[in-house]
Each structure stands twice: as structure tokens, then as C-alpha cells.
Amino acid sequence: MNAHNGRLVSGGRLQLPADVRRELGLADGDPVVMRVVDGELHIRPRRDALKRIQTMLRPYAPANGSVADELIADRRVEAARD
């Protein structure tokens, strides 16, 4: 793990060095996810956080179709019972 120096600038904005932005694949305006873990600030691109969540949930997704399609089908079955 390489250590990099950044800077807190006016308005509480964090200035990341260009090499850190390149390493993370970030450009101006890209959304990031920030977490404080044990007094440390962890920053990662939102797209990477989303990919990680999708990977964790993939085993629970239905093999055919989508979760939304499955939910709609369940609701239709329940509505037909009433």
C-alpha cells in the first residue's frame, strides 16, 4: 500500500493527488463512497462499491429472469387469491 499526501481545502473539500485519482480511475465530478473505519477515511469509486454489492448478492438472484420480475409475479399470485 502506497501512502499519498492529500490536502483539505476550503469548504472541507479533500484534494486528491493526480496519481491517486489515476490509480482509482477517477475524473472530476465522479461519485465516490467514503467511510470512516477505525479513525481512517476509506474512499473508493461508487462504481466499485456497486460492483462489490452486486457480486455479494449474485448468489441470491434467480437463475432465470430478474428479482423485479419474480417480485411482480409473486404480487400477481397474491392479488389473484384475494
C-alpha positions, -999 to +999 in steps of 0.1 A: +000+000+000+014+033-010+009+064+012-001+096-005-005+131+008-037+150+001-050+183+013-081+196+029-091+228+010-118+255+015-152+242+022-140+210+037-131+195+003-104+169+000-079+173-027-065+140-040-032+139-059-034+131-096-016+098-092-043+086-067-071+097-090-055+078-119-050+047-098-087+048-088-098+057-123-114+089-110-121+121-130-136+154-119-171+150-107-170+112-104-191+100-074-172+082-046-182+064-014-165+074+018-164+056+051-146+062+084-132+029+097-113+029+130-104+066+125-093+062+089-110+076+058-117+050+031-125+063-003-135+043-034-153+050-066-190+044-063-189+020-093-165-003-074-188-003-044-218-011-066-198-040-083-189-054-049-225-054-037-237-070-070-211-097-066-222-104-030-259-106-040-255-126-072-259-160-055-293-149-043-306-138-077-330-161-096-314-181-123-340-171-149-353-135-151-347-108-126-356-102-089-381-075-101-398-100-124-400-125-096-414-099-072-441-088-097-451-125-103-454-131-065-476-100-062-499-111-090-503-145-074-512-128-041-536-104-058-554-133-076-560-150-042-580-120-029 
